[in-house]
Each structure stands twice: as structure tokens, then as C-alpha cells.
Amino acid sequence: MIAAAIRVLRPHAEVDTTTLDTLRDEVERFDPDLVICSRSNTVDPGGRIAWVELSIDPTRPSRICVGGRYSELTNPTLEVLLAVIDEVEELIRANDHLGGC
């Protein structure tokens, strides 16, 4: 559902989905700037501009890393995720994504 909403609301963004079992292979194949999933970045630590670890428990915080800066937020909304996408795009445009997630 999140992927479908992002495709509609950010049609210029390339969106791919996968299972946790194939996450590593898909990250290597797709080489995304941003990953949104329910797992922390054990696939490619420091190799992404942004990584959002969505908590599967809505009462526990989700971890958001953009450009090496971490924050936590309980039950982030779609608007928050879209703001992360926009921030990643801005970092790419400014070529200012030195810190990895």
C-alpha cells in the first residue's frame, strides 16, 4: 500500500517492492537512494542516502535516517514518508548526500 501511494503521489520516483527474504538482492539490483522497510540497514550499512525502518508495532518508534542524520518517530504518516522522499531528492540535486544510512 505504501508503494502504491508513493507511485501515485510521486510519479517521478522509481518504486520497487520486495520481501524481506530478497531485500539484499533487490537492494544490490535496484541500488535505491532510499529504502523503506521493517528492518534496519544490515544489507548495506552506510550505503544509502536514506533508510526508513518502519516499526511493525505502531506504539514503537520507527527510525528514519537521511544523510547520516537519525531521528525516531512513532507511527509516521504517509506525509512524513513523502517528506523524506522530497528531502532525499533535494540532497541528490544539491549533491549533498555524504553521510550514509
Secondary structure as UniProt FT lines:
FT   HELIX           2..9
FT   TURN            11..12
FT   HELIX           20..22
FT   HELIX           23..30
FT   STRAND          34..37
FT   TURN            45..46
FT   STRAND          50..53
FT   TURN            58..59
FT   STRAND          61..66
FT   TURN            67..68
FT   STRAND          69..74
FT   HELIX           78..93
FT   TURN            94..95
//
